[in-house]
């Protein structure tokens, strides 16, 4: 479910009765919903949340017997459907804020790993206990989780099926804030509003730079266009506002 409120979009993962587990159609819908945000220039931030008291409990296991035992179908699921949704999030130039409550398992951890800022309720729980189902995490998904949550955490989740609490993942650097459960939505909204008060140009350029670096680009490879913003109105406005001791108009 995608809803727009001024400069902030709210993207809600909703699968009633299944703790918002991701089905195959939901992965495809996720990619389309995120891609549609590029056509809304007034947007400046996106909050990604789960419906009700949970973020996302993983994949919809009820679908698995229909395709997981055929190699070609399994590859298509992970590389086209799942990675298509995750790549759309990773490619998004808008800052993404994950609002995490309750279960954040498997696919939920992957979606959260695509977000720029992650806030969680204190009772949120994280894991990827798929070894209990007899299969590993797909390579690109594993790289994403290991990069964002840390290799030690990824090993613990995947090799021991450990479920980790929010304070522990805050201490390990995966989460940016852990708050009482009844304030997690407020915390996510506050962080989204802070983003909207800053230059959208700077946000887009920072996201593109960080994305390129994560993908292996060297800093010197980014220099050709690194300073093309020099004469941009937002740049001029930011400097002028600071010098004249007034809030910038962004």
Long-range contacts (C-beta under 8 A, 24 or more apart in sequence): 1-51, 2-33, 2-36, 2-37, 4-40, 4-43, 6-42, 7-42, 7-43, 7-44, 7-45, 7-196, 8-43, 8-44, 8-45, 8-46, 8-47, 8-189, 8-192, 8-193, 8-196, 9-37, 9-40, 9-43, 9-45, 9-46, 9-47, 9-94, 10-46, 10-47, 10-49, 11-46, 11-47, 11-48, 11-49, 12-49, 12-50, 12-51, 13-48, 13-49, 13-50, 13-51, 13-55, 13-56, 13-108, 13-111, 14-50, 14-51, 15-51, 15-60, 16-51, 18-57, 18-60, 18-62, 19-54, 19-56, 19-57, 19-102, 19-103, 20-50, 20-51, 20-52, 20-54, 20-55, 20-56, 20-57, 20-108, 21-56, 21-57, 21-58, 21-59, 21-60, 21-61, 21-107, 22-56, 22-58, 22-59, 22-60, 22-82, 22-85, 22-107, 22-111, 23-59, 23-60, 23-63, 24-60, 24-63, 24-77, 24-81, 26-60, 26-85, 27-81, 27-82, 27-84, 27-85, 28-81, 28-84, 28-85, 30-85, 30-88, 30-89, 30-111, 31-84, 31-85, 31-87, 31-88, 34-85, 34-88, 34-89, 34-91, 34-92, 35-88, 37-92, 37-94, 38-92, 38-93, 43-94, 44-94, 44-95, 44-195, 44-196, 44-200, 44-203, 45-94, 45-95, 45-96, 45-97, 45-192, 45-193, 45-195, 45-196, 46-92, 46-94, 46-95, 46-96, 46-97, 46-192, 47-97, 47-99, 47-188, 47-189, 47-192, 48-89, 48-96, 48-97, 48-98, 48-99, 48-111, 48-112, 48-115, 49-98, 49-99, 49-100, 49-101, 49-185, 49-188, 50-99, 50-100, 50-101, 50-102, 50-108, 52-102, 53-101, 53-102, 54-101, 54-102, 54-103, 54-104, 55-98, 55-99, 55-100, 55-101, 55-102, 55-103, 55-104, 55-108, 55-111, 55-112, 55-124, 56-103, 56-104, 56-105, 56-106, 56-107, 56-108, 56-111, 57-103, 57-105, 57-106, 57-108, 58-103, 58-105, 58-106, 58-107, 58-108, 58-128, 58-130, 59-106, 59-107, 61-133, 64-133, 68-135, 78-138, 78-140, 78-141, 79-138, 79-140, 82-107, 82-110, 82-138, 82-141, 83-138, 83-140, 83-141, 85-111, 86-110, 86-111, 86-114, 86-140, 86-141, 86-144, 89-114, 89-115, 90-114, 90-144, 90-211, 91-211, 92-207, 93-203, 93-204, 93-207, 93-208, 94-203, 94-204, 94-207, 95-192, 95-195, 95-203, 95-207, 97-188, 97-191, 97-192, 97-195, 98-188, 99-184, 99-185, 99-187, 99-188, 100-124, 100-166, 100-175, 100-184, 101-181, 101-184, 105-129, 105-163, 106-130, 109-145, 109-149, 109-157, 110-141, 110-144, 110-145, 112-148, 113-144, 113-145, 113-147, 113-148, 113-149, 114-144, 116-207, 117-176, 117-191, 118-174, 118-175, 118-176, 118-177, 119-175, 119-176, 119-177, 119-178, 119-179, 119-184, 119-187, 119-188, 119-191, 120-166, 120-169, 120-170, 120-175, 120-177, 120-178, 120-179, 120-184, 121-166, 121-178, 121-179, 121-180, 121-181, 121-182, 121-183, 121-184, 122-166, 122-167, 122-178, 122-179, 122-180, 122-181, 123-166, 123-181, 124-165, 124-166, 124-178, 125-163, 125-164, 125-165, 125-166, 126-157, 126-163, 126-164, 126-165, 126-166, 126-169, 126-174, 127-157, 127-161, 127-162, 127-163, 127-164, 128-154, 128-157, 128-158, 128-161, 129-157, 129-161, 129-162, 129-163, 130-158, 130-161, 131-158, 131-159, 131-161, 132-161, 147-214, 148-174, 149-174, 150-174, 197-250, 198-250, 199-234, 199-235, 199-238, 199-248, 199-250, 200-234, 200-250, 201-229, 201-232, 201-234, 201-235, 202-234, 202-238, 205-229
